[in-house]
Amino acid sequence: MHDSAEYRVIDRKKFAVIMAVLLSISAVGVWYSLDRVAEYMEHLDELTATEPLEATATLTQLMRTLAILNGTVLSLLALFIIWNGWRGWRTESVPPRGSWILEGQRTWSGESAVRIAQFTITVGVLLGVLAVGSSLILWNLVDTLTNQAWK
C-alpha cells in the first residue's frame, strides 16, 4: 500500500463533508450567475431593438470575455495536471509523495508510477492545446458573428 509518513492522509468522512460544502457553494454560485446572465440577456434583447450596433458591441465584449475566461481556467487546470504529473515522475510515486490522499487510497511507485505520471503530463498538454484552441475558436466566432451583424 503506502507509508503514511510519505503522504498527508485525510479521513473519508471529513473529505465527504468538505466536498459537500464546496459543491453547495459552487451550486449557489452557478445559480446566481445564471440568474445574472438571464437578466443580462433581457437587457441585451431590449438593447438590440433600440440600438443594434451597441448590442453587437456588447455581445462582442461578452463573448471575448468568455473566450479569455475559458482559456484561463482550462490553462490553469492543464498546468496543475502537468505539475502534478511532473512531481509524480520526479518522485516515482503516484500520487506524488507529500500529496493529500484519502485514507486507504491506492498508490503506485517505481516504473508503473512513472508511466502513469507521463500519461498524466500528456493529458495535461492535450488539455492545454484544447484551452488555446477553444479560446481561439470562440474569439474567431465573435469576429464572424460581428461581420454577419454588420451586413
Contacts in CASP RR format, 6 or more apart in sequence:
PFRMAT RR
TARGET T0000
AUTHOR 0000-0000-0000
METHOD contacts of the structure
MODEL  1
MHDSAEYRVIDRKKFAVIMAVLLSISAVGVWYSLDRVAEYMEHLDELTAT
EPLEATATLTQLMRTLAILNGTVLSLLALFIIWNGWRGWRTESVPPRGSW
ILEGQRTWSGESAVRIAQFTITVGVLLGVLAVGSSLILWNLVDTLTNQAW
K
1 104 0 8 1.000
1 106 0 8 1.000
1 107 0 8 1.000
2 101 0 8 1.000
2 105 0 8 1.000
2 107 0 8 1.000
6 93 0 8 1.000
6 97 0 8 1.000
6 98 0 8 1.000
7 95 0 8 1.000
7 97 0 8 1.000
7 98 0 8 1.000
7 99 0 8 1.000
7 100 0 8 1.000
7 101 0 8 1.000
7 107 0 8 1.000
8 98 0 8 1.000
8 99 0 8 1.000
8 100 0 8 1.000
8 101 0 8 1.000
9 100 0 8 1.000
9 101 0 8 1.000
9 102 0 8 1.000
9 103 0 8 1.000
9 104 0 8 1.000
10 100 0 8 1.000
10 101 0 8 1.000
10 102 0 8 1.000
10 103 0 8 1.000
11 103 0 8 1.000
12 102 0 8 1.000
12 103 0 8 1.000
15 102 0 8 1.000
40 62 0 8 1.000
44 55 0 8 1.000
44 58 0 8 1.000
44 59 0 8 1.000
47 54 0 8 1.000
47 55 0 8 1.000
47 58 0 8 1.000
48 55 0 8 1.000
52 149 0 8 1.000
56 146 0 8 1.000
56 149 0 8 1.000
56 150 0 8 1.000
59 145 0 8 1.000
60 142 0 8 1.000
60 145 0 8 1.000
60 146 0 8 1.000
63 138 0 8 1.000
63 141 0 8 1.000
63 142 0 8 1.000
63 145 0 8 1.000
64 138 0 8 1.000
64 139 0 8 1.000
64 142 0 8 1.000
66 138 0 8 1.000
67 135 0 8 1.000
67 136 0 8 1.000
67 138 0 8 1.000
67 139 0 8 1.000
67 142 0 8 1.000
68 135 0 8 1.000
70 131 0 8 1.000
70 134 0 8 1.000
70 135 0 8 1.000
70 138 0 8 1.000
71 131 0 8 1.000
71 132 0 8 1.000
71 134 0 8 1.000
71 135 0 8 1.000
73 131 0 8 1.000
74 127 0 8 1.000
74 128 0 8 1.000
74 130 0 8 1.000
74 131 0 8 1.000
74 134 0 8 1.000
74 135 0 8 1.000
75 128 0 8 1.000
75 131 0 8 1.000
75 132 0 8 1.000
77 127 0 8 1.000
77 131 0 8 1.000
78 124 0 8 1.000
78 125 0 8 1.000
78 127 0 8 1.000
78 128 0 8 1.000
78 130 0 8 1.000
78 131 0 8 1.000
81 120 0 8 1.000
81 121 0 8 1.000
81 123 0 8 1.000
81 124 0 8 1.000
81 127 0 8 1.000
82 120 0 8 1.000
82 121 0 8 1.000
82 124 0 8 1.000
82 125 0 8 1.000
84 95 0 8 1.000
84 96 0 8 1.000
84 99 0 8 1.000
84 120 0 8 1.000
85 94 0 8 1.000
85 96 0 8 1.000
85 117 0 8 1.000
85 118 0 8 1.000
85 120 0 8 1.000
85 121 0 8 1.000
86 117 0 8 1.000
86 121 0 8 1.000
87 96 0 8 1.000
87 99 0 8 1.000
87 117 0 8 1.000
88 94 0 8 1.000
88 95 0 8 1.000
88 96 0 8 1.000
88 97 0 8 1.000
88 113 0 8 1.000
88 114 0 8 1.000
88 117 0 8 1.000
88 120 0 8 1.000
89 114 0 8 1.000
89 117 0 8 1.000
89 118 0 8 1.000
89 121 0 8 1.000
90 96 0 8 1.000
91 97 0 8 1.000
92 109 0 8 1.000
92 110 0 8 1.000
92 111 0 8 1.000
92 113 0 8 1.000
92 114 0 8 1.000
93 107 0 8 1.000
93 108 0 8 1.000
93 109 0 8 1.000
93 110 0 8 1.000
93 113 0 8 1.000
94 107 0 8 1.000
94 108 0 8 1.000
94 109 0 8 1.000
94 113 0 8 1.000
94 116 0 8 1.000
94 117 0 8 1.000
94 120 0 8 1.000
95 101 0 8 1.000
95 105 0 8 1.000
95 107 0 8 1.000
101 107 0 8 1.000
108 116 0 8 1.000
END
